[in-house]
Amino acid sequence: MKIFVEKYRLEKGLSLSELARRSDMAKSHLSYIEDGTTSPTIDTLCKISKALEVPCCELFSCDD
């Protein structure tokens, strides 16, 4: 599964620090999600989507 946090973060012109602040998450955790080191939970995806102001389903794709 591909997660598109970085794509939307950059489109919104947000730094990783700003997204961390808006989503109340650690910057390091967001970095791991963006680089694919860790897979986020649904709750985490919902926090990120709210902070990015995009629907949660837009943040991931099941296409290979």
C-alpha positions in Angstrom: 0.0 0.0 0.0 1.3 3.4 -0.9 0.8 6.3 1.5 0.7 9.9 0.1 1.3 12.0 3.1 4.4 13.7 1.7 2.6 14.5 -1.6 -0.2 16.3 0.1 2.0 18.0 2.6 4.2 19.5 -0.1 1.1 20.5 -2.2 -0.2 22.4 0.9 3.2 24.0 1.4 3.7 22.6 4.8 6.9 21.6 6.5 7.2 18.4 8.4 7.3 20.4 11.6 4.1 22.2 10.8 2.3 19.0 9.9 3.5 17.5 13.2 2.1 20.5 15.1 -1.2 20.4 13.3 -1.7 16.7 13.7 -0.3 16.6 17.3 2.2 13.9 16.2 5.9 13.5 16.5 7.9 14.8 13.5 10.0 11.7 13.5 6.9 9.4 13.3 5.6 11.4 10.3 9.0 11.1 8.7 8.9 7.3 9.1 5.4 7.2 7.5 6.5 9.4 4.6 9.5 7.2 3.8 7.6 4.0 4.3 9.6 2.8 7.3 6.3 2.4 9.3 2.7 1.9 8.4 0.2 4.2 10.1 -2.9 3.1 11.9 -6.3 4.2 10.7 -6.4 6.6 13.7 -3.1 8.1 12.6 -4.2 8.5 9.0 -7.3 10.3 10.2 -5.3 12.7 12.3 -3.0 13.4 9.3 -5.9 13.8 6.9 -7.6 16.3 9.2 -4.4 18.3 9.5 -3.9 18.3 5.7 -7.6 19.0 5.1 -8.0 16.1 2.7 -10.3 13.0 2.9 -8.6 10.1 4.6 -9.1 7.8 1.6 -7.0 10.2 -0.5 -3.9 9.4 1.6 -3.5 5.9 0.4 -3.7 3.6 -2.6 -3.9 -0.2 -2.8 -2.7 -0.2 -6.4 0.7 -1.8 -6.9 
